[in-house]
Amino acid sequence: AGAVRVYLGGAKFEGEAARGAIARLSALFAFSIPVSHVASLCVPFTVDLSLTSLASLVVLTGLISAPFYLSGMLVTIALTRIPGRIALTYAVDLIGASLGSILVIPLLRYSNISSAFFAVAAFAAAGAACFQRFADVPSRKRVTVFALAMVVLAVANSGTLHGFRVQYAKGQLLTTELILHEGWNIHSLVIVDKPTQGAPPYWGVSEKTPLRLMSVAKMKIDGAAGTGMAEWDGSAEDADWVRADVTSLPYHVRRG
């Protein structure tokens, strides 16, 4: 959509106007990243066909699309409206995309999704400062201060359950009181609840199985899909309860 907007914009994005447009859009792109993310955290979403759910979906789609739309315009202008060595420009574009793909791993490993967004906004603001220098914008202090603020916010928000974080996942409110650990990998949010005393995490168990209490922690992926983790002292006897679970059926069949 951003590329099409530039194509249809004609003279608005050509010649000297392209310099001003790239400076302005790069700043808007940087600002839109944290605004879009934080706003999306505040919109609850339930999976049903109610008007509230449909309205939430429309709002979320608009919020999440904004940075992509602006970056689409930005990249299109840089590649097609700014004179220069296109091979070098395109190489830098590919290097930036590659770095983005690689850096998401340490960003999520050592922080959380919100801190990753703030860090990305800092990178975008640094890029905006460069574009504004290229366009000879008189004052570039605003985006520089914004970049530094995003770095501080990213660091402060890392490793805490009381900052910016996902509040709703698949229609469920993720309350911090029950959470022991919350971490991210490149494709999912993993939450471990505080351990409680109860029955082993059976998937299906015979009524004849003797009652046993143990420390069990629930692990959830993306707020819903999950499994139970049982405390184990490392001995075969302490894990003997798994024999009574329906998931051990293939083992019993194989053993005759």
Beta strands, then each sheet from edge to edge (+ up, - down):
strand 1: 168-169
strand 2: 172-173
strand 3: 179-184
strand 4: 189-193
strand 5: 196-198
strand 6: 214-221
strand 7: 225-230
sheet 1: 1+ 2-
sheet 2: 3+ 4- 6+ 5-
sheet 3: 3+ 4- 6+ 7-
end
